[in-house]
Amino acid sequence: MKINILRSSFQTDEFVWKEYGELIERLQNECRAEITVIGDGAPLPQAVPDAVMIATGGVENLFKTLFKGDGPVTLIADGRNNSLAAALEILTWLEGRGVEGKILHGTNEEIVNGIKGGVTIQGTELSGTRIGLFGEPSDWLIASGVDRDYLMEHFGVESRDIDLQRLIEGIKAVPEAEAKKVAQDILKRAQGVKEPSYADMEEAARAYLAIKKICEEERLDALTIRCFDIVKICGTTSCLALALLNDEGIVAGCEGDMQTLMSMLLVKRLCGAEAFMANPSQLTETTSMLAHCTIPLKMCDGLVIRSHFESGIGVAIQGMLPLTDYTLFKWGGPKLDRYFVAEAKAVEMPYSDHFCRTQITLDVDLRPYLLQHSIGNHHVIIKGRHGEEIKRFMDCHVASLLAMTTTSAKQS
């Protein structure tokens, strides 16, 4: 995230860094913030910041010069050096122009927590994101769609339809040498290959290269794909493609499931974590097992090349996940008005031929939630304990915008 700090002409950059050094250091370390101090006459940055910190009074006109007409706006002012007075004047100016804004005010701890909770979902984490929908959602996903107009209006997320025929033609056009290189690189990383042939590996590599090319052409930040049509028409799968694209920073999900893709996208932006999109598969009083046929390779300690579970075709990933802490998350509803989050520890990496290839068992009882109030089928799993971070973001920012119905659980 980017934070601009405004100072008056009566002070220097050195004054700002000395006066607010502790707060700036915490914003850099805990919020991954890029800090730019701006005074009168300084070169104006081109990028729109995620927040503007008011360091002194007398910066109201400087803010007007910098303001690009985008909202909402988050201002930071701890009160020293007439900063709160200037922030209040700026906030009133914004409101007079119909621009949503707010001030984060208080101790360093309160300000950092406010930023860590997400500045505003409209203004920072998701706004400007471009999602590609490769085909319609899979037929069995009857409750996993998102109102796309609402998505654009409230979150600034643009969704673009990608004709599957374009992808099919792109797969055919991938040069053999490029496909061979990708296939060979993956084979070097794998601990073993079970069902797929080398020809299967090349076809899966072609699908990856074709999808990646379209992402580059359309400038996509994320995508979801009606993958079973690719299986039927091309005789290959997109499981390997989605694994590699997630590794490369393009958030990629299966089956045209927009709600789960938004869940994956949010944890990527908020927590900086790749997500395993998985099906809840077996539930007991103490554990929950989830499984799917693709997973970001970065999450895995090792991998085995497998065929796709349902079809027995193409290439899928059996990832070996470490037995460590994880967070389970789902953000859903047609207007993204519900969420669930739980923390747990992985207790087993099982394997059964009755489920998708990558399988993980968590020490959390999800039955009361899943069997009575589940938000759809797919849920996402990320490494680490991020429950409080996600819950704070949802409660502080999404709830105020959408009056969300929330459900949360935590397993220590």
N, C-alpha and C positions, 0 to 999 in steps of 0.2 A: 504494500500500500504506500501511497505518496502523501506526505503531510507538508504543506507549506507553512512557514512561520513568518508572520508579518511584523516588522518593527518600524518605528517612526524614524525620521531623519535625525532626531536628537540622540539616537543610540546607534551602536555599532553591532556588527555580526558577533564580534567577540563578547560584547555584553550579553547577548542572547544566549550564547553557548555557555557562558559562566553562570548566568542567573538561573537558567532552566536546565542546567546540565544533567541533574538527576532524572528529571522527567523525560528529557530527550533520550537519555541512555536507555531508560525502561521502554520507551516507545520503539526504539530501534531493536532492542533485544527480545522483548516479549511480544511485540506486534509486527515485527519484521518491517518497520516503517523506514522509508527513504525520506530524509529530512532535507528541506531546502529553505534557507533563511533569505527573505526578500525585503529590501528596503527601497526607499524612494530612489529612482534612477537606475535600479538594478535591472539586468536583462530579465524579461518576463518569460516564465516557463510556458511551453506549449501544452504540456499534458495537464488535464484537469485533475486536481488533487482529490484524494479521498476525504481529507479534512483540512481545515485551515486553523492554525493556532495563532491567537492574537497575543503577542508578547508585550505590547505597550499600547497606550492610547495614541490617538492621532493617526490611525491607519485606515480610517473609514474610506477615504478617497482612493487609497492604494488598493483596497479590496474591490471597489467599483471598477478600477482599471483592469484588475485581474479577472473579475467575474465574467464567465463566458455564457451565462444564461442557462446553465444546466443546474438542475436540482434533483433531489434535495441537497442541502448544504449542512455540514456538521462543523461547528465552530468550537474551539477549545479555548477556555479562558479560566485561569485559576484565581484571578482577581488582582494579582500584583501589577504594579506599574500602570494602573488604569485600564488593564486589559478587559475586565468585565464590562466597564462602561462602554468601551469601543465595541465590544461584541454585541451588547444590547442595541446599540445604534444600528449596527449592521443587520442584526436579525429583524429589526423593525423595517429597515429599508427593503429587505428581502420579502417580508410579508406584504408590504405595500405593492409589490410586483407579482404577488400570487405565487411566490416560490417557497416551498416548504423548507424549514430550517430548524435547527436546535442548537443549544449550547451545552457542551460538557463542562461542568464547573465543579470544583471541589478540590480534594486532596489529590496528590499524584496517584495514589492507589485508586481513587474513584475514577479519575480520568482514564487511566490505563485499563481498568476493568470495562469502562464504557466503550473504549476502542476495541478491546479484545472481544466484546460481545457482538461486534459488527457495527460499523459506523451507521449505515442504513442499507438495507438490502437493495433498495432502489438505486442508491447513489454509488455503491461501490462493488459489492461482492459479485453481482450478477449482471448489472446493467451493461449493455453493449455486447453481450454474449450472442454468438450466432450458432444455432443448433441445426444440424441437418437430419431430416427424417428420410431415411432410405426405405421407401415403401410405407405402406400402412402398418399399424400395429398388428401383431399376430392375432388370428381369429379368436383364440381362447382368452385374450386379455380384454375382458368385458368391463373391467373396472379400473383401468390403469391409465386412462387418458387425462389430458390437461386441456383446459380451455385456452387455446393458443392466443386469441385476442386478449384475454385477461392476462396471460403471461407477458405479453408485450406491454400492455397498459400499466400493469402494476410493478413489474420487475425489469422492464426494459430488455427482455430476452426475445430475440428474433428467431423464428423457426422457419426453415426453408425446406420445401419438398424436393427430394432428389429421386428422379425416376429410376426405378430398378433396372430398366433397360439400358440406361446410360452406364450403370455399373457393370452389367453383364457384358456389354461391348468393351468396356474398359478392361475387364479381366482378360478377354480374348486378345487384347492389343498389347499386353505387357510383354516386353522382350524376354526371351527364354533365359538369356544370360543374367538378367536382373533377378528373375525368379530363382534361378539356381543359387545365386549368391545368398539371398535371404534364407533359403532352405538349408544351405550348408552351415550358415552361421547359427541357426537355431539347433540344428543337429549337434553342433559342437557344444552347445550349452546344456543339452539334455543328458539326463542320467540313463535314459533308455528309450526305446521305441517299441511299442507293442503291436498295434494293428496296422497303422498306416504304411504304405509303400513310399518309396522315394518320389514317385509320380504324384502321390497324394500331397506330399510336402511341397512340391513345386506348385501345384494348383492352389493350395492354401496361401503360399507366398504371393501368387498372382492376385488373389483376392485382396490381400493386405496392400500391395502396391497400388492396385486400382482404387481402393477406398481412400488411401492416403493422397493420391493424386487429386481426387475430387475434393477432399478436405482443403487442399492447398488452393485449388481453383476457386472454391466458394468461400475461402477464408473462414472455415468452420472451427469453432472452439470445442464443439462436442457433437456427438452423433448417436443415433440409435437406428438399428437396422432390422428389417423383416427378414431375419436370417434363414428361416426354413425355405423360403422361395429360392434362395441361392443354392441350398442343398438340392432341391428338386430340379432346378434348371441347369445348374453348372456342375453338379456332382461334387461340390466342395463345400466347405464351411467358412464362416467368418470368425470362428473362435480364436484362431491364431492372430488374425488381423486386429481384433479388439484388444487382445492381450498386449500386443506391441504398441498400438496407438495409445493406450492408457499409459504405458511406460514412457511414451514420448510427450505426454502432456495433453493429448487430445482425449477428452473424457468420452468413452465409448461404451454403449450399453446394447443389450440384446433385445430382440423381439418387438421393437417399436414401443417399448415401455417408457413413456415420457415421465411418469412420476418417479420411477426409479432413477432415470437419467438425471432429473433435477436433484435427487438426493445425492447422487455421485458427484455432480457438479458443485453442489454446495459444500460438501466436505472437502473437496479439492481446493476450493477457494478459501474456505474458512480455516481448515486444519492443515492444509498442504499435504493431504494424504490421498494415495490411490485407494480405490474401493473395489472390493470383491462383491459383485452382484450375484446373489444366490437365492435358491429356493429353500425355504424351511422344509425339511424332509422327514425327520424323526424327532419326536418329542417325548421326554419322560418327566418325572416329577423333579428331577435335578439337572437335566441336561437338554440341550437342543442341538440337533445336527442340521447343518445347511450344506447345500451342494450346488455346483454348476459346472459347465464345461469350458469356461474361460475365466482367467484371472490375470491381473497384471503380474508380469514375471518378477517385478521389483519386490512384490510382497512375499515371494517364495524363497525358501532355502534351496530348492531343487525342483526339477520338473521331469515328467515322463510324457512322451508324445503318445497320445491316444487317439482313437476314433471318436466321433461325436456319439454320445450315449444313445439317444433315441433312434437315430438312423443307422448307426454303424458306419457312417460315411465320413470321409475327409479327415481333418485333423482337429483334435481338441487338446486341452491342457489338463494334465493331472498334476496340480501344484502341491508341493510339500510346504505347508505353512508351519512356522515355529510355534511352539506351545508357550504363548505369551499373552499379554493383555490385548483385548480388542473392544471396539465399540460397535454395536449393532444399531442401525438407524434406518428410518423410512420417513420421508416427507411426501404426503400424498393428499388425495382428494382432487376433484376436477378443478378446484380453485386453490389447491395447495393449502387447505385449511385444517389439516391434521398432521400430527407427527408422533413418532415413537422413538425413544432412544433408551438403550440399556448398555451397561458396561459388563464385561464378563472376561473370564480367562479360558483359553483353549486348553482342554484337558486330553484331547485325543485327535490324531489325524487318522481316522478310520479309512478303510476301503471296502466297498461292497459293489458287486456288479449290478445291484438293483437301483443305483442312484447315479447322478451325473458324476463326472470324473474327479473333480476337486471336491473334497469333503472335509468338513471341520466340525468338531463337537465342542460346544461352549458350555460352561458350568452355570447356566441360567435356565430357569423354568419359564418358558415363553407361552405355556399353554393357556393361562388365563387371558392373555392378550390375543394370541394368534387364533385361538379357537372360538373367541367371542367377539373381538373388536378389531380384527386384523385390518391393516391398511393395505389390502391387496396381497399378492403372492410374493414377488421379489422384495428382498431387503438388502441393504448394503452393509458390509463389514469392513472396518478400517483398523489398522494397527494402533494400539495405544488406548489410553483412557481419555476420551474427549467428550464424555457425556455432559459435564457441567458447561463446557465451552459451547456445545451445540445448544443445550437447553437455555443458556443465558441469551444466546443470539435469538433463538426462537421467541422466548418469552418477552424480551425487551423490544424487539424490532418487528418481527413478523406478526406477533400478537396484536400490536397496536395498529398495524395496517389492515389486518384481515380478521380480527376477532377470532383467532384460531381456537378450535377445540383441541386441547392438548392431552396427551397421554404419555407418561414417562415412567421408567423403572430403572433401578440401579442395583446391580449385583456386585458387592464388594469382594 
